[in-house]
Amino acid sequence: MKNMEKGFKKILALNGSFSGNKGYTFFLLNKIREGVISNDSELEIINLSEKKIKRCIGCNTCQTDAHYLRCIYAEKDDCREIFSKMAEAEVIIYATPIYIFTMSSLMKCFLERLYSTADCSQIRVNDSGLFFHHVSDSITKKPIIPLIVYDNIEKITAENIINYFKIFERFFDSRIIAKLVRNSSKIGGKGINHEQELKFPRIIKIHESFKLAGKEIAVKGYITKKIQKACNQEIIAVPGFKYLKKLKFFKKIVIKKMNEYI
């Protein structure tokens, strides 16, 4: 479902990369921010690597009357501050690189802390028709955009995280308004190796597309399929590449070229 009335003025991006503002995930978020702020909206990027985030230990203290919906670490780390910013935001971008076929442990650690924002004793049928417990509407019941970044060229690499956020969307009554999946980050230069960008001119257009994605979030309240496709396109500009890379003889050519470029 699209936001047909207006765009979003207040966007929050959670960066799950351990590289913080030095990584490619941050670089892409910054491109989105350029498009957002050029249209009188704001996008705040929180680098989780710069925050103190304790892991949930499953003690259930947050589910007791004495400590209701309040984690034992509430005064000892930065999660409450981040939850507050999530509640204020109109849309949230969950951005993470892929580590061993899933999201970063930093992002997963943070998401597990959402447990302290939900009353698990209140069972209900949610908007998706699923049995689930109470969730915080102000924190999770809003539009989201997963941004997934990885080095590999294989589409299957991102499937775990894509499916995770599809399930997240249904249980938390969120609404995915776009999926941004950027592969081949290493051979594309990760935004800092301009020599690589000269070898793969398409990457410059891809980065511009991320800026346009930010503009659409601010103006339209969603990202069109056309711009999503432009953001997610293959870096290697070979017609039919996504089919050719399945062929054994072509794989050998790609491996040779990749080893030359990396």
C-alpha positions in Angstrom: 0.0 0.0 0.0 1.3 3.4 -0.9 1.1 6.7 1.0 -1.1 8.4 -1.6 -1.5 11.7 0.3 2.0 12.9 1.0 5.6 11.9 1.4 7.4 11.5 4.7 9.1 14.4 6.6 10.9 12.4 9.3 12.9 9.3 8.3 15.1 7.3 10.6 17.8 4.9 9.3 19.4 2.3 11.6 22.8 1.3 10.3 23.7 -2.2 11.4 27.2 -2.2 9.9 30.2 -2.5 12.3 32.0 -0.1 9.9 29.8 2.8 11.0 30.1 5.9 8.8 33.2 4.4 7.1 31.3 1.6 5.4 29.4 1.2 2.2 26.0 0.7 4.0 26.4 4.2 5.4 27.5 5.5 2.0 24.3 4.3 0.4 22.2 5.7 3.3 23.9 9.0 2.8 22.9 9.0 -0.8 19.3 8.4 0.2 19.7 11.3 2.7 20.8 13.6 -0.1 17.6 13.0 -1.9 15.5 13.3 1.3 17.0 16.6 2.5 16.8 18.1 -1.0 13.0 18.0 -0.6 12.7 19.6 2.8 12.5 16.4 4.8 15.0 14.9 7.3 16.8 11.6 7.6 18.7 10.8 10.7 21.2 7.9 10.5 22.0 6.1 13.7 25.2 4.0 13.5 24.4 1.1 15.9 28.2 0.5 16.1 28.6 3.8 17.9 25.9 3.0 20.5 26.0 0.9 23.6 23.6 -2.0 23.1 23.4 -4.8 25.6 22.0 -8.1 24.4 18.7 -9.4 25.6 19.3 -12.2 28.2 15.7 -13.5 28.2 15.3 -12.7 31.9 11.6 -11.6 31.4 12.0 -8.8 33.9 10.4 -6.4 31.4 7.3 -8.5 31.5 6.8 -8.2 35.3 4.5 -5.6 37.0 7.5 -4.1 38.9 9.4 -3.5 35.7 6.7 -3.4 33.1 8.0 -2.9 29.6 11.3 -1.6 31.0 14.5 -3.6 30.3 17.0 -4.1 33.1 19.5 -2.3 30.9 17.2 0.7 30.3 19.5 3.1 32.2 22.7 1.3 31.2 22.7 1.5 27.4 21.3 3.5 24.4 18.3 1.3 23.4 15.7 3.5 25.0 17.0 6.6 23.2 16.9 4.7 19.9 13.3 3.4 20.6 12.3 7.0 21.3 13.6 8.1 17.9 11.9 5.2 16.2 8.6 6.3 17.8 9.1 9.8 16.4 9.9 8.7 12.9 7.3 8.2 10.2 9.3 5.5 8.4 12.3 3.4 9.4 15.1 2.1 7.2 16.7 -1.1 8.5 20.1 -1.2 6.9 22.6 -4.0 7.3 25.4 -5.7 5.5 25.3 -9.5 5.1 27.6 -11.5 7.4 27.4 -15.3 6.8 24.1 -15.1 4.9 22.2 -13.0 7.4 22.0 -9.6 9.0 24.9 -8.3 11.2 24.9 -9.6 14.8 24.7 -5.9 15.7 21.4 -5.4 14.0 20.0 -8.7 15.3 21.1 -7.8 18.9 19.3 -4.6 18.7 16.1 -6.1 17.2 16.0 -8.6 20.0 15.7 -5.8 22.4 12.3 -5.0 21.0 11.1 -7.7 23.3 11.0 -5.1 26.1 8.6 -3.0 24.2 5.9 -5.7 23.9 3.5 -7.1 26.5 3.8 -10.8 25.8 0.8 -11.6 28.1 -1.6 -9.9 25.7 -2.3 -12.4 22.9 -4.3 -11.1 20.0 -4.9 -11.5 16.3 -3.0 -8.8 14.5 -3.9 -6.9 11.3 -2.3 -9.6 9.2 -4.6 -12.2 10.8 -1.8 -13.8 12.8 -1.8 -14.8 16.4 0.8 -12.7 18.2 1.3 -10.7 21.4 0.9 -7.0 21.9 3.5 -4.8 20.1 4.4 -1.2 20.4 2.4 0.6 17.7 4.5 3.7 17.9 7.8 1.8 17.4 7.1 -1.0 15.0 3.7 -0.4 13.4 4.9 1.9 10.6 6.4 1.8 7.1 9.8 0.2 6.8 12.5 -0.2 4.2 15.1 -3.0 4.4 18.5 -2.0 2.9 20.7 -5.0 2.3 24.3 -4.8 1.2 26.7 -7.5 0.3 29.8 -8.3 -1.8 28.6 -11.5 -3.6 26.9 -11.4 -7.0 24.5 -14.2 -6.2 20.9 -13.2 -5.6 20.3 -16.1 -3.1 22.8 -14.4 -0.7 20.1 -12.0 0.5 17.2 -14.3 0.7 17.4 -15.0 4.5 17.2 -11.3 5.3 14.5 -10.5 2.8 12.4 -13.3 4.2 13.1 -12.1 7.8 11.7 -8.7 7.1 8.7 -10.2 5.2 7.9 -12.1 8.5 8.8 -9.1 10.6 6.3 -7.0 8.6 3.4 -9.5 9.1 3.9 -10.0 12.8 4.7 -6.4 13.8 2.0 -4.9 11.5 4.7 -2.9 9.7 4.5 -2.1 6.0 7.4 -2.7 3.6 7.3 0.2 1.1 10.5 -0.8 -0.7 13.3 -3.4 -0.6 16.8 -2.1 -1.5 19.3 -4.9 -2.2 22.8 -3.8 -3.3 25.1 -6.7 -4.3 28.6 -6.7 -5.8 29.7 -3.9 -3.4 33.3 -4.8 -3.4 33.8 -4.9 -7.2 31.8 -1.7 -7.4 34.3 0.2 -5.2 32.1 0.6 -2.1 31.8 4.3 -2.8 35.5 5.0 -2.1 37.4 3.4 -5.0 36.8 5.6 -7.9 39.0 3.5 -10.2 36.6 0.7 -9.7 33.7 3.0 -10.6 35.5 3.8 -13.9 35.6 0.0 -14.7 31.9 -0.3 -13.9 30.2 2.9 -15.0 26.8 1.6 -14.1 27.6 2.0 -10.4 27.5 5.8 -10.7 24.0 5.6 -12.1 23.1 3.2 -9.2 24.3 5.7 -6.6 22.3 8.4 -8.3 19.2 6.1 -8.1 19.7 5.8 -4.4 19.5 9.6 -4.2 16.3 9.5 -6.3 14.9 6.9 -3.9 15.4 9.3 -1.1 13.6 12.0 -3.1 10.6 9.6 -3.6 10.4 8.7 0.1 10.2 12.4 0.9 7.8 13.4 -1.9 5.7 10.3 -2.6 5.9 8.3 0.6 7.2 5.2 -1.2 9.8 4.2 -3.8 8.6 3.3 -7.2 9.3 -0.1 -8.7 11.3 1.7 -11.4 13.7 3.3 -8.9 13.9 0.1 -6.8 15.0 -1.8 -9.9 17.6 0.9 -10.7 19.0 0.7 -7.2 19.1 -3.1 -7.2 20.4 -3.7 -10.8 23.5 -5.7 -11.6 26.7 -3.7 -11.7 28.1 -5.8 -14.5 26.6 -4.4 -17.7 26.2 -7.5 -19.7 22.8 -8.2 -21.3 21.1 -11.1 -19.6 23.8 -11.3 -17.0 21.5 -12.7 -14.3 20.9 -15.7 -16.6 24.4 -16.0 -18.1 26.0 -16.3 -14.6 24.2 -19.6 -14.1 26.2 -21.2 -17.0 29.4 -23.0 -16.1 31.6 -21.6 -18.9 30.4 -18.0 -18.2 31.1 -18.5 -14.4 34.8 -19.1 -15.3 34.9 -15.9 -17.3 33.3 -13.9 -14.4 35.7 -15.5 -11.8 38.7 -14.5 -13.9 37.5 -10.9 -14.3 36.5 -10.5 -10.7 39.9 -11.7 -9.5 41.4 -9.0 -11.7 39.2 -6.3 -10.4 39.2 -7.1 -6.6 
